[in-house]
Amino acid sequence: MPATSQAQQKAAGAALSAKRGEIKKSELKGASREMYDSMSEKQLEEFAETKRKGLPGKKAAD
């Protein structure tokens, strides 16, 4: 499933870096910390690899 906003894609990238040990989990905040705890590395890869071009900055409220 691709990311639906640039903010979501960035948060997934940060969480993925922590999962891989590139940064410390304690450096994560907000959505990226929640993603780290609730998603697998494969799921995070799918979100993080989404191209930012054409995505809104933030997801619109429903």
Helices and strands as residue ranges (DSSP letters): H 6-19, G 25-27, H 30-38, H 41-48
